[in-house]
Amino acid sequence: MAIEYEALVAGLACFAYLVFSVVVKGGFWRQNWTNKGGRWVSQAEGPIFYIMMVLLFGALGVVLTLEGVGVL
């Protein structure tokens, strides 16, 4: 059972961004399509976007971390 460091680091980075966004900033970074700046979107401003980002980064974090330690 070998450890895959690339997947483990990516999974931990997903968890770190999730915790930073939810706890510290209170929202997720949303970039404009024109690449002329973005902003932090809170749960009150975009509830569907917020929930989708929590699900996305939570699932990616779990899958990549488990793959990194050799469970998957």
mmCIF file of the N, C-alpha and C atoms, coordinates in Angstrom:
data_MODEL
# 
_entry.id   MODEL 
# 
loop_
_atom_site.group_PDB 
_atom_site.id 
_atom_site.type_symbol 
_atom_site.label_atom_id 
_atom_site.label_alt_id 
_atom_site.label_comp_id 
_atom_site.label_asym_id 
_atom_site.label_entity_id 
_atom_site.label_seq_id 
_atom_site.pdbx_PDB_ins_code 
_atom_site.Cartn_x 
_atom_site.Cartn_y 
_atom_site.Cartn_z 
_atom_site.occupancy 
_atom_site.B_iso_or_equiv 
_atom_site.pdbx_formal_charge 
_atom_site.auth_seq_id 
_atom_site.auth_comp_id 
_atom_site.auth_asym_id 
_atom_site.auth_atom_id 
_atom_site.pdbx_PDB_model_num 
ATOM 1   N N  . MET A 1 1  ? 0.849   -1.177 0.000   1.00 0.00 ? 1  MET A N  1 
ATOM 2   C CA . MET A 1 1  ? 0.000   0.000  0.000   1.00 0.00 ? 1  MET A CA 1 
ATOM 3   C C  . MET A 1 1  ? 0.892   1.236  0.000   1.00 0.00 ? 1  MET A C  1 
ATOM 4   N N  . ALA A 1 2  ? 1.116   1.776  -1.169  1.00 0.00 ? 2  ALA A N  1 
ATOM 5   C CA . ALA A 1 2  ? 1.989   2.934  -1.323  1.00 0.00 ? 2  ALA A CA 1 
ATOM 6   C C  . ALA A 1 2  ? 1.182   4.223  -1.220  1.00 0.00 ? 2  ALA A C  1 
ATOM 7   N N  . ILE A 1 3  ? 1.834   5.231  -0.733  1.00 0.00 ? 3  ILE A N  1 
ATOM 8   C CA . ILE A 1 3  ? 1.202   6.545  -0.619  1.00 0.00 ? 3  ILE A CA 1 
ATOM 9   C C  . ILE A 1 3  ? 1.463   7.321  -1.904  1.00 0.00 ? 3  ILE A C  1 
ATOM 10  N N  . GLU A 1 4  ? 0.398   7.839  -2.497  1.00 0.00 ? 4  GLU A N  1 
ATOM 11  C CA . GLU A 1 4  ? 0.517   8.682  -3.684  1.00 0.00 ? 4  GLU A CA 1 
ATOM 12  C C  . GLU A 1 4  ? 0.484   10.136 -3.212  1.00 0.00 ? 4  GLU A C  1 
ATOM 13  N N  . TYR A 1 5  ? 1.650   10.734 -3.189  1.00 0.00 ? 5  TYR A N  1 
ATOM 14  C CA . TYR A 1 5  ? 1.781   12.066 -2.606  1.00 0.00 ? 5  TYR A CA 1 
ATOM 15  C C  . TYR A 1 5  ? 1.056   13.143 -3.410  1.00 0.00 ? 5  TYR A C  1 
ATOM 16  N N  . GLU A 1 6  ? 0.999   12.992 -4.734  1.00 0.00 ? 6  GLU A N  1 
ATOM 17  C CA . GLU A 1 6  ? 0.318   14.000 -5.554  1.00 0.00 ? 6  GLU A CA 1 
ATOM 18  C C  . GLU A 1 6  ? -1.170  14.078 -5.214  1.00 0.00 ? 6  GLU A C  1 
ATOM 19  N N  . ALA A 1 7  ? -1.812  12.925 -5.126  1.00 0.00 ? 7  ALA A N  1 
ATOM 20  C CA . ALA A 1 7  ? -3.236  12.898 -4.799  1.00 0.00 ? 7  ALA A CA 1 
ATOM 21  C C  . ALA A 1 7  ? -3.477  13.334 -3.361  1.00 0.00 ? 7  ALA A C  1 
ATOM 22  N N  . LEU A 1 8  ? -2.586  12.945 -2.464  1.00 0.00 ? 8  LEU A N  1 
ATOM 23  C CA . LEU A 1 8  ? -2.737  13.321 -1.058  1.00 0.00 ? 8  LEU A CA 1 
ATOM 24  C C  . LEU A 1 8  ? -2.622  14.833 -0.877  1.00 0.00 ? 8  LEU A C  1 
ATOM 25  N N  . VAL A 1 9  ? -1.649  15.439 -1.535  1.00 0.00 ? 9  VAL A N  1 
ATOM 26  C CA . VAL A 1 9  ? -1.474  16.895 -1.439  1.00 0.00 ? 9  VAL A CA 1 
ATOM 27  C C  . VAL A 1 9  ? -2.665  17.616 -2.059  1.00 0.00 ? 9  VAL A C  1 
ATOM 28  N N  . ALA A 1 10 ? -3.158  17.126 -3.193  1.00 0.00 ? 10 ALA A N  1 
ATOM 29  C CA . ALA A 1 10 ? -4.320  17.752 -3.828  1.00 0.00 ? 10 ALA A CA 1 
ATOM 30  C C  . ALA A 1 10 ? -5.560  17.643 -2.941  1.00 0.00 ? 10 ALA A C  1 
ATOM 31  N N  . GLY A 1 11 ? -5.756  16.498 -2.309  1.00 0.00 ? 11 GLY A N  1 
ATOM 32  C CA . GLY A 1 11 ? -6.898  16.327 -1.413  1.00 0.00 ? 11 GLY A CA 1 
ATOM 33  C C  . GLY A 1 11 ? -6.820  17.225 -0.200  1.00 0.00 ? 11 GLY A C  1 
ATOM 34  N N  . LEU A 1 12 ? -5.638  17.325 0.382   1.00 0.00 ? 12 LEU A N  1 
ATOM 35  C CA . LEU A 1 12 ? -5.469  18.216 1.539   1.00 0.00 ? 12 LEU A CA 1 
ATOM 36  C C  . LEU A 1 12 ? -5.615  19.680 1.141   1.00 0.00 ? 12 LEU A C  1 
ATOM 37  N N  . ALA A 1 13 ? -5.192  20.024 -0.081  1.00 0.00 ? 13 ALA A N  1 
ATOM 38  C CA . ALA A 1 13 ? -5.374  21.397 -0.569  1.00 0.00 ? 13 ALA A CA 1 
ATOM 39  C C  . ALA A 1 13 ? -6.858  21.716 -0.749  1.00 0.00 ? 13 ALA A C  1 
ATOM 40  N N  . CYS A 1 14 ? -7.639  20.756 -1.219  1.00 0.00 ? 14 CYS A N  1 
ATOM 41  C CA . CYS A 1 14 ? -9.090  20.959 -1.341  1.00 0.00 ? 14 CYS A CA 1 
ATOM 42  C C  . CYS A 1 14 ? -9.726  21.189 0.026   1.00 0.00 ? 14 CYS A C  1 
ATOM 43  N N  . PHE A 1 15 ? -9.329  20.377 1.009   1.00 0.00 ? 15 PHE A N  1 
ATOM 44  C CA . PHE A 1 15 ? -9.839  20.573 2.367   1.00 0.00 ? 15 PHE A CA 1 
ATOM 45  C C  . PHE A 1 15 ? -9.402  21.920 2.938   1.00 0.00 ? 15 PHE A C  1 
ATOM 46  N N  . ALA A 1 16 ? -8.158  22.312 2.679   1.00 0.00 ? 16 ALA A N  1 
ATOM 47  C CA . ALA A 1 16 ? -7.654  23.589 3.195   1.00 0.00 ? 16 ALA A CA 1 
ATOM 48  C C  . ALA A 1 16 ? -8.425  24.758 2.593   1.00 0.00 ? 16 ALA A C  1 
ATOM 49  N N  . TYR A 1 17 ? -8.677  24.717 1.275   1.00 0.00 ? 17 TYR A N  1 
ATOM 50  C CA . TYR A 1 17 ? -9.440  25.788 0.635   1.00 0.00 ? 17 TYR A CA 1 
ATOM 51  C C  . TYR A 1 17 ? -10.878 25.809 1.149   1.00 0.00 ? 17 TYR A C  1 
ATOM 52  N N  . LEU A 1 18 ? -11.454 24.634 1.367   1.00 0.00 ? 18 LEU A N  1 
ATOM 53  C CA . LEU A 1 18 ? -12.817 24.561 1.892   1.00 0.00 ? 18 LEU A CA 1 
ATOM 54  C C  . LEU A 1 18 ? -12.908 25.182 3.279   1.00 0.00 ? 18 LEU A C  1 
ATOM 55  N N  . VAL A 1 19 ? -11.986 24.833 4.155   1.00 0.00 ? 19 VAL A N  1 
ATOM 56  C CA . VAL A 1 19 ? -11.981 25.385 5.514   1.00 0.00 ? 19 VAL A CA 1 
ATOM 57  C C  . VAL A 1 19 ? -11.703 26.880 5.483   1.00 0.00 ? 19 VAL A C  1 
ATOM 58  N N  . PHE A 1 20 ? -10.730 27.314 4.677   1.00 0.00 ? 20 PHE A N  1 
ATOM 59  C CA . PHE A 1 20 ? -10.410 28.740 4.575   1.00 0.00 ? 20 PHE A CA 1 
ATOM 60  C C  . PHE A 1 20 ? -11.611 29.530 4.068   1.00 0.00 ? 20 PHE A C  1 
ATOM 61  N N  . SER A 1 21 ? -12.270 29.015 3.038   1.00 0.00 ? 21 SER A N  1 
ATOM 62  C CA . SER A 1 21 ? -13.394 29.738 2.448   1.00 0.00 ? 21 SER A CA 1 
ATOM 63  C C  . SER A 1 21 ? -14.585 29.819 3.389   1.00 0.00 ? 21 SER A C  1 
ATOM 64  N N  . VAL A 1 22 ? -14.909 28.724 4.042   1.00 0.00 ? 22 VAL A N  1 
ATOM 65  C CA . VAL A 1 22 ? -16.100 28.698 4.896   1.00 0.00 ? 22 VAL A CA 1 
ATOM 66  C C  . VAL A 1 22 ? -15.851 29.394 6.227   1.00 0.00 ? 22 VAL A C  1 
ATOM 67  N N  . VAL A 1 23 ? -14.718 29.108 6.868   1.00 0.00 ? 23 VAL A N  1 
ATOM 68  C CA . VAL A 1 23 ? -14.469 29.621 8.217   1.00 0.00 ? 23 VAL A CA 1 
ATOM 69  C C  . VAL A 1 23 ? -13.905 31.038 8.195   1.00 0.00 ? 23 VAL A C  1 
ATOM 70  N N  . VAL A 1 24 ? -12.884 31.274 7.387   1.00 0.00 ? 24 VAL A N  1 
ATOM 71  C CA . VAL A 1 24 ? -12.194 32.565 7.423   1.00 0.00 ? 24 VAL A CA 1 
ATOM 72  C C  . VAL A 1 24 ? -12.911 33.620 6.588   1.00 0.00 ? 24 VAL A C  1 
ATOM 73  N N  . LYS A 1 25 ? -13.182 33.309 5.313   1.00 0.00 ? 25 LYS A N  1 
ATOM 74  C CA . LYS A 1 25 ? -13.754 34.304 4.409   1.00 0.00 ? 25 LYS A CA 1 
ATOM 75  C C  . LYS A 1 25 ? -15.280 34.321 4.408   1.00 0.00 ? 25 LYS A C  1 
ATOM 76  N N  . GLY A 1 26 ? -15.908 33.210 4.718   1.00 0.00 ? 26 GLY A N  1 
ATOM 77  C CA . GLY A 1 26 ? -17.365 33.159 4.719   1.00 0.00 ? 26 GLY A CA 1 
ATOM 78  C C  . GLY A 1 26 ? -17.977 33.070 3.337   1.00 0.00 ? 26 GLY A C  1 
ATOM 79  N N  . GLY A 1 27 ? -17.195 32.698 2.348   1.00 0.00 ? 27 GLY A N  1 
ATOM 80  C CA . GLY A 1 27 ? -17.697 32.572 0.982   1.00 0.00 ? 27 GLY A CA 1 
ATOM 81  C C  . GLY A 1 27 ? -16.624 32.007 0.075   1.00 0.00 ? 27 GLY A C  1 
ATOM 82  N N  . PHE A 1 28 ? -16.954 31.871 -1.201  1.00 0.00 ? 28 PHE A N  1 
ATOM 83  C CA . PHE A 1 28 ? -16.020 31.322 -2.173  1.00 0.00 ? 28 PHE A CA 1 
ATOM 84  C C  . PHE A 1 28 ? -15.683 32.368 -3.222  1.00 0.00 ? 28 PHE A C  1 
ATOM 85  N N  . TRP A 1 29 ? -14.470 32.265 -3.782  1.00 0.00 ? 29 TRP A N  1 
ATOM 86  C CA . TRP A 1 29 ? -14.021 33.198 -4.810  1.00 0.00 ? 29 TRP A CA 1 
ATOM 87  C C  . TRP A 1 29 ? -14.695 32.858 -6.121  1.00 0.00 ? 29 TRP A C  1 
ATOM 88  N N  . ARG A 1 30 ? -15.277 33.863 -6.750  1.00 0.00 ? 30 ARG A N  1 
ATOM 89  C CA . ARG A 1 30 ? -15.944 33.671 -8.035  1.00 0.00 ? 30 ARG A CA 1 
ATOM 90  C C  . ARG A 1 30 ? -15.327 34.631 -9.038  1.00 0.00 ? 30 ARG A C  1 
ATOM 91  N N  . GLN A 1 31 ? -14.711 34.081 -10.062 1.00 0.00 ? 31 GLN A N  1 
ATOM 92  C CA . GLN A 1 31 ? -14.042 34.867 -11.092 1.00 0.00 ? 31 GLN A CA 1 
ATOM 93  C C  . GLN A 1 31 ? -15.020 35.161 -12.222 1.00 0.00 ? 31 GLN A C  1 
ATOM 94  N N  . ASN A 1 32 ? -14.921 36.338 -12.817 1.00 0.00 ? 32 ASN A N  1 
ATOM 95  C CA . ASN A 1 32 ? -15.750 36.684 -13.963 1.00 0.00 ? 32 ASN A CA 1 
ATOM 96  C C  . ASN A 1 32 ? -15.245 35.962 -15.206 1.00 0.00 ? 32 ASN A C  1 
ATOM 97  N N  . TRP A 1 33 ? -16.125 35.736 -16.166 1.00 0.00 ? 33 TRP A N  1 
ATOM 98  C CA . TRP A 1 33 ? -15.733 35.085 -17.417 1.00 0.00 ? 33 TRP A CA 1 
ATOM 99  C C  . TRP A 1 33 ? -14.769 35.950 -18.210 1.00 0.00 ? 33 TRP A C  1 
ATOM 100 N N  . THR A 1 34 ? -14.854 37.266 -18.073 1.00 0.00 ? 34 THR A N  1 
ATOM 101 C CA . THR A 1 34 ? -13.979 38.161 -18.827 1.00 0.00 ? 34 THR A CA 1 
ATOM 102 C C  . THR A 1 34 ? -12.618 38.306 -18.179 1.00 0.00 ? 34 THR A C  1 
ATOM 103 N N  . ASN A 1 35 ? -12.409 37.666 -17.031 1.00 0.00 ? 35 ASN A N  1 
ATOM 104 C CA . ASN A 1 35 ? -11.140 37.695 -16.301 1.00 0.00 ? 35 ASN A CA 1 
ATOM 105 C C  . ASN A 1 35 ? -10.752 39.120 -15.896 1.00 0.00 ? 35 ASN A C  1 
ATOM 106 N N  . LYS A 1 36 ? -11.742 39.938 -15.606 1.00 0.00 ? 36 LYS A N  1 
ATOM 107 C CA . LYS A 1 36 ? -11.491 41.316 -15.169 1.00 0.00 ? 36 LYS A CA 1 
ATOM 108 C C  . LYS A 1 36 ? -11.804 41.471 -13.695 1.00 0.00 ? 36 LYS A C  1 
ATOM 109 N N  . GLY A 1 37 ? -11.427 40.502 -12.933 1.00 0.00 ? 37 GLY A N  1 
ATOM 110 C CA . GLY A 1 37 ? -11.655 40.583 -11.497 1.00 0.00 ? 37 GLY A CA 1 
ATOM 111 C C  . GLY A 1 37 ? -12.738 39.637 -11.045 1.00 0.00 ? 37 GLY A C  1 
ATOM 112 N N  . GLY A 1 38 ? -12.747 39.424 -9.770  1.00 0.00 ? 38 GLY A N  1 
ATOM 113 C CA . GLY A 1 38 ? -13.744 38.553 -9.165  1.00 0.00 ? 38 GLY A CA 1 
ATOM 114 C C  . GLY A 1 38 ? -14.058 39.057 -7.773  1.00 0.00 ? 38 GLY A C  1 
ATOM 115 N N  . ARG A 1 39 ? -14.807 38.265 -7.034  1.00 0.00 ? 39 ARG A N  1 
ATOM 116 C CA . ARG A 1 39 ? -15.155 38.680 -5.677  1.00 0.00 ? 39 ARG A CA 1 
ATOM 117 C C  . ARG A 1 39 ? -15.516 37.451 -4.863  1.00 0.00 ? 39 ARG A C  1 
ATOM 118 N N  . TRP A 1 40 ? -15.564 37.640 -3.562  1.00 0.00 ? 40 TRP A N  1 
ATOM 119 C CA . TRP A 1 40 ? -15.973 36.579 -2.652  1.00 0.00 ? 40 TRP A CA 1 
ATOM 120 C C  . TRP A 1 40 ? -17.488 36.573 -2.583  1.00 0.00 ? 40 TRP A C  1 
ATOM 121 N N  . VAL A 1 41 ? -18.098 35.424 -2.814  1.00 0.00 ? 41 VAL A N  1 
ATOM 122 C CA . VAL A 1 41 ? -19.553 35.278 -2.789  1.00 0.00 ? 41 VAL A CA 1 
ATOM 123 C C  . VAL A 1 41 ? -19.931 34.532 -1.513  1.00 0.00 ? 41 VAL A C  1 
ATOM 124 N N  . SER A 1 42 ? -20.746 35.172 -0.691  1.00 0.00 ? 42 SER A N  1 
ATOM 125 C CA . SER A 1 42 ? -21.152 34.557 0.576   1.00 0.00 ? 42 SER A CA 1 
ATOM 126 C C  . SER A 1 42 ? -22.372 33.663 0.370   1.00 0.00 ? 42 SER A C  1 
ATOM 127 N N  . GLN A 1 43 ? -22.761 32.983 1.430   1.00 0.00 ? 43 GLN A N  1 
ATOM 128 C CA . GLN A 1 43 ? -23.919 32.099 1.367   1.00 0.00 ? 43 GLN A CA 1 
ATOM 129 C C  . GLN A 1 43 ? -25.199 32.899 1.143   1.00 0.00 ? 43 GLN A C  1 
ATOM 130 N N  . ALA A 1 44 ? -25.279 34.086 1.698   1.00 0.00 ? 44 ALA A N  1 
ATOM 131 C CA . ALA A 1 44 ? -26.480 34.904 1.535   1.00 0.00 ? 44 ALA A CA 1 
ATOM 132 C C  . ALA A 1 44 ? -26.610 35.434 0.107   1.00 0.00 ? 44 ALA A C  1 
ATOM 133 N N  . GLU A 1 45 ? -25.486 35.719 -0.541  1.00 0.00 ? 45 GLU A N  1 
ATOM 134 C CA . GLU A 1 45 ? -25.520 36.272 -1.900  1.00 0.00 ? 45 GLU A CA 1 
ATOM 135 C C  . GLU A 1 45 ? -25.800 35.213 -2.962  1.00 0.00 ? 45 GLU A C  1 
ATOM 136 N N  . GLY A 1 46 ? -25.281 34.025 -2.759  1.00 0.00 ? 46 GLY A N  1 
ATOM 137 C CA . GLY A 1 46 ? -25.465 32.957 -3.741  1.00 0.00 ? 46 GLY A CA 1 
ATOM 138 C C  . GLY A 1 46 ? -25.567 31.603 -3.074  1.00 0.00 ? 46 GLY A C  1 
ATOM 139 N N  . PRO A 1 47 ? -26.737 31.255 -2.538  1.00 0.00 ? 47 PRO A N  1 
ATOM 140 C CA . PRO A 1 47 ? -26.846 30.014 -1.762  1.00 0.00 ? 47 PRO A CA 1 
ATOM 141 C C  . PRO A 1 47 ? -26.596 28.749 -2.588  1.00 0.00 ? 47 PRO A C  1 
ATOM 142 N N  . ILE A 1 48 ? -27.046 28.718 -3.832  1.00 0.00 ? 48 ILE A N  1 
ATOM 143 C CA . ILE A 1 48 ? -26.835 27.527 -4.659  1.00 0.00 ? 48 ILE A CA 1 
ATOM 144 C C  . ILE A 1 48 ? -25.359 27.386 -5.006  1.00 0.00 ? 48 ILE A C  1 
ATOM 145 N N  . PHE A 1 49 ? -24.705 28.495 -5.377  1.00 0.00 ? 49 PHE A N  1 
ATOM 146 C CA . PHE A 1 49 ? -23.272 28.482 -5.668  1.00 0.00 ? 49 PHE A CA 1 
ATOM 147 C C  . PHE A 1 49 ? -22.484 28.034 -4.445  1.00 0.00 ? 49 PHE A C  1 
ATOM 148 N N  . TYR A 1 50 ? -22.848 28.528 -3.292  1.00 0.00 ? 50 TYR A N  1 
ATOM 149 C CA . TYR A 1 50 ? -22.158 28.190 -2.044  1.00 0.00 ? 50 TYR A CA 1 
ATOM 150 C C  . TYR A 1 50 ? -22.279 26.696 -1.734  1.00 0.00 ? 50 TYR A C  1 
ATOM 151 N N  . ILE A 1 51 ? -23.486 26.158 -1.828  1.00 0.00 ? 51 ILE A N  1 
ATOM 152 C CA . ILE A 1 51 ? -23.708 24.738 -1.542  1.00 0.00 ? 51 ILE A CA 1 
ATOM 153 C C  . ILE A 1 51 ? -22.970 23.861 -2.548  1.00 0.00 ? 51 ILE A C  1 
ATOM 154 N N  . MET A 1 52 ? -23.008 24.239 -3.826  1.00 0.00 ? 52 MET A N  1 
ATOM 155 C CA . MET A 1 52 ? -22.313 23.453 -4.851  1.00 0.00 ? 52 MET A CA 1 
ATOM 156 C C  . MET A 1 52 ? -20.804 23.444 -4.621  1.00 0.00 ? 52 MET A C  1 
ATOM 157 N N  . MET A 1 53 ? -20.243 24.558 -4.200  1.00 0.00 ? 53 MET A N  1 
ATOM 158 C CA . MET A 1 53 ? -18.802 24.617 -3.950  1.00 0.00 ? 53 MET A CA 1 
ATOM 159 C C  . MET A 1 53 ? -18.429 23.788 -2.721  1.00 0.00 ? 53 MET A C  1 
ATOM 160 N N  . VAL A 1 54 ? -19.258 23.813 -1.681  1.00 0.00 ? 54 VAL A N  1 
ATOM 161 C CA . VAL A 1 54 ? -18.994 22.982 -0.500  1.00 0.00 ? 54 VAL A CA 1 
ATOM 162 C C  . VAL A 1 54 ? -19.033 21.505 -0.880  1.00 0.00 ? 54 VAL A C  1 
ATOM 163 N N  . LEU A 1 55 ? -20.027 21.113 -1.656  1.00 0.00 ? 55 LEU A N  1 
ATOM 164 C CA . LEU A 1 55 ? -20.119 19.717 -2.093  1.00 0.00 ? 55 LEU A CA 1 
ATOM 165 C C  . LEU A 1 55 ? -18.948 19.336 -2.994  1.00 0.00 ? 55 LEU A C  1 
ATOM 166 N N  . LEU A 1 56 ? -18.581 20.210 -3.906  1.00 0.00 ? 56 LEU A N  1 
ATOM 167 C CA . LEU A 1 56 ? -17.483 19.930 -4.833  1.00 0.00 ? 56 LEU A CA 1 
ATOM 168 C C  . LEU A 1 56 ? -16.163 19.750 -4.102  1.00 0.00 ? 56 LEU A C  1 
ATOM 169 N N  . PHE A 1 57 ? -15.771 20.730 -3.297  1.00 0.00 ? 57 PHE A N  1 
ATOM 170 C CA . PHE A 1 57 ? -14.479 20.647 -2.617  1.00 0.00 ? 57 PHE A CA 1 
ATOM 171 C C  . PHE A 1 57 ? -14.482 19.603 -1.507  1.00 0.00 ? 57 PHE A C  1 
ATOM 172 N N  . GLY A 1 58 ? -15.632 19.367 -0.880  1.00 0.00 ? 58 GLY A N  1 
ATOM 173 C CA . GLY A 1 58 ? -15.711 18.301 0.111   1.00 0.00 ? 58 GLY A CA 1 
ATOM 174 C C  . GLY A 1 58 ? -15.535 16.928 -0.519  1.00 0.00 ? 58 GLY A C  1 
ATOM 175 N N  . ALA A 1 59 ? -16.217 16.687 -1.634  1.00 0.00 ? 59 ALA A N  1 
ATOM 176 C CA . ALA A 1 59 ? -16.098 15.396 -2.318  1.00 0.00 ? 59 ALA A CA 1 
ATOM 177 C C  . ALA A 1 59 ? -14.702 15.204 -2.899  1.00 0.00 ? 59 ALA A C  1 
ATOM 178 N N  . LEU A 1 60 ? -14.166 16.237 -3.533  1.00 0.00 ? 60 LEU A N  1 
ATOM 179 C CA . LEU A 1 60 ? -12.804 16.136 -4.072  1.00 0.00 ? 60 LEU A CA 1 
ATOM 180 C C  . LEU A 1 60 ? -11.791 15.877 -2.971  1.00 0.00 ? 60 LEU A C  1 
ATOM 181 N N  . GLY A 1 61 ? -11.952 16.555 -1.854  1.00 0.00 ? 61 GLY A N  1 
ATOM 182 C CA . GLY A 1 61 ? -11.028 16.358 -0.745  1.00 0.00 ? 61 GLY A CA 1 
ATOM 183 C C  . GLY A 1 61 ? -11.052 14.938 -0.218  1.00 0.00 ? 61 GLY A C  1 
ATOM 184 N N  . VAL A 1 62 ? -12.249 14.378 -0.060  1.00 0.00 ? 62 VAL A N  1 
ATOM 185 C CA . VAL A 1 62 ? -12.376 13.006 0.444   1.00 0.00 ? 62 VAL A CA 1 
ATOM 186 C C  . VAL A 1 62 ? -11.798 12.009 -0.555  1.00 0.00 ? 62 VAL A C  1 
ATOM 187 N N  . VAL A 1 63 ? -12.193 12.118 -1.816  1.00 0.00 ? 63 VAL A N  1 
ATOM 188 C CA . VAL A 1 63 ? -11.752 11.153 -2.826  1.00 0.00 ? 63 VAL A CA 1 
ATOM 189 C C  . VAL A 1 63 ? -10.244 11.214 -3.027  1.00 0.00 ? 63 VAL A C  1 
ATOM 190 N N  . LEU A 1 64 ? -9.695  12.412 -3.168  1.00 0.00 ? 64 LEU A N  1 
ATOM 191 C CA . LEU A 1 64 ? -8.257  12.527 -3.411  1.00 0.00 ? 64 LEU A CA 1 
ATOM 192 C C  . LEU A 1 64 ? -7.434  12.110 -2.197  1.00 0.00 ? 64 LEU A C  1 
ATOM 193 N N  . THR A 1 65 ? -7.907  12.422 -1.002  1.00 0.00 ? 65 THR A N  1 
ATOM 194 C CA . THR A 1 65 ? -7.177  12.007 0.196   1.00 0.00 ? 65 THR A CA 1 
ATOM 195 C C  . THR A 1 65 ? -7.195  10.487 0.353   1.00 0.00 ? 65 THR A C  1 
ATOM 196 N N  . LEU A 1 66 ? -8.343  9.871  0.139   1.00 0.00 ? 66 LEU A N  1 
ATOM 197 C CA . LEU A 1 66 ? -8.416  8.409  0.223   1.00 0.00 ? 66 LEU A CA 1 
ATOM 198 C C  . LEU A 1 66 ? -7.588  7.738  -0.869  1.00 0.00 ? 66 LEU A C  1 
ATOM 199 N N  . GLU A 1 67 ? -7.579  8.329  -2.049  1.00 0.00 ? 67 GLU A N  1 
ATOM 200 C CA . GLU A 1 67 ? -6.742  7.791  -3.116  1.00 0.00 ? 67 GLU A CA 1 
ATOM 201 C C  . GLU A 1 67 ? -5.263  7.961  -2.788  1.00 0.00 ? 67 GLU A C  1 
ATOM 202 N N  . GLY A 1 68 ? -4.925  9.064  -2.160  1.00 0.00 ? 68 GLY A N  1 
ATOM 203 C CA . GLY A 1 68 ? -3.538  9.319  -1.799  1.00 0.00 ? 68 GLY A CA 1 
ATOM 204 C C  . GLY A 1 68 ? -2.997  8.356  -0.764  1.00 0.00 ? 68 GLY A C  1 
ATOM 205 N N  . VAL A 1 69 ? -3.820  7.958  0.187   1.00 0.00 ? 69 VAL A N  1 
ATOM 206 C CA . VAL A 1 69 ? -3.352  7.022  1.215   1.00 0.00 ? 69 VAL A CA 1 
ATOM 207 C C  . VAL A 1 69 ? -3.530  5.565  0.798   1.00 0.00 ? 69 VAL A C  1 
ATOM 208 N N  . GLY A 1 70 ? -4.099  5.330  -0.386  1.00 0.00 ? 70 GLY A N  1 
ATOM 209 C CA . GLY A 1 70 ? -4.184  3.981  -0.924  1.00 0.00 ? 70 GLY A CA 1 
ATOM 210 C C  . GLY A 1 70 ? -5.439  3.220  -0.584  1.00 0.00 ? 70 GLY A C  1 
ATOM 211 N N  . VAL A 1 71 ? -6.468  3.884  -0.110  1.00 0.00 ? 71 VAL A N  1 
ATOM 212 C CA . VAL A 1 71 ? -7.721  3.203  0.221   1.00 0.00 ? 71 VAL A CA 1 
ATOM 213 C C  . VAL A 1 71 ? -8.538  2.949  -1.041  1.00 0.00 ? 71 VAL A C  1 
ATOM 214 N N  . LEU A 1 72 ? -8.564  3.903  -1.949  1.00 0.00 ? 72 LEU A N  1 
ATOM 215 C CA . LEU A 1 72 ? -9.313  3.741  -3.210  1.00 0.00 ? 72 LEU A CA 1 
ATOM 216 C C  . LEU A 1 72 ? -8.407  3.266  -4.313  1.00 0.00 ? 72 LEU A C  1 
# 
